[in-house]
């Protein structure tokens, strides 16, 4: 789950830095899809592990 958050943060920071340092607008369809995928996967993982929390006990 942490990897998904880190991936999302890196994509957003990268797009902001590229947009600020160049005249190129880095928030295109590819960047948006790279932001949407980790959010969707985090939701899917949350639902999956909440339904099976009795299996994943210490």
C-alpha positions in Angstrom: 0.0 0.0 0.0 2.9 2.3 0.7 4.4 1.7 -2.7 1.2 2.9 -4.3 1.3 6.1 -2.3 4.9 6.7 -3.1 4.3 6.1 -6.8 1.5 8.6 -6.8 3.6 11.2 -5.0 6.5 10.7 -7.4 4.3 11.1 -10.5 2.7 14.3 -9.2 6.1 15.8 -8.1 7.6 14.9 -11.4 4.8 16.5 -13.4 5.0 19.7 -11.3 8.7 20.0 -11.6 8.6 19.5 -15.4 5.8 22.0 -15.8 7.6 24.6 -13.7 11.1 24.2 -15.3 9.9 24.0 -18.9 7.2 25.4 -21.0 5.8 21.9 -21.5 2.6 21.1 -19.7 3.3 17.7 -18.1 -0.2 17.0 -17.0 -1.4 15.1 -20.0 -3.5 11.9 -20.4 -0.5 9.7 -19.6 0.3 11.5 -16.3 -3.4 11.5 -15.3 -3.6 7.7 -15.9 -0.5 7.2 -13.9 -2.2 9.1 -11.0 -5.5 7.3 -11.3 -4.0 3.7 -11.3 -2.5 3.9 -7.8 -5.7 5.4 -6.4 -7.8 2.6 -7.9 -5.4 -0.1 -6.7 -5.3 1.3 -3.2 -9.1 1.2 -3.0 -9.2 -2.4 -4.4 -6.5 -3.5 -1.9 -8.4 -1.9 1.0 -11.6 -3.7 0.1 -9.8 -7.0 -0.5 -7.9 -7.0 2.8 -10.8 -5.7 4.8 -12.9 -8.6 3.6 -10.2 -11.1 4.4 -8.8 -9.6 7.6 -9.5 -12.8 9.5 -6.9 -14.6 7.3 -4.2 -12.0 7.7 -3.7 -12.0 11.5 -0.4 -12.1 13.4 
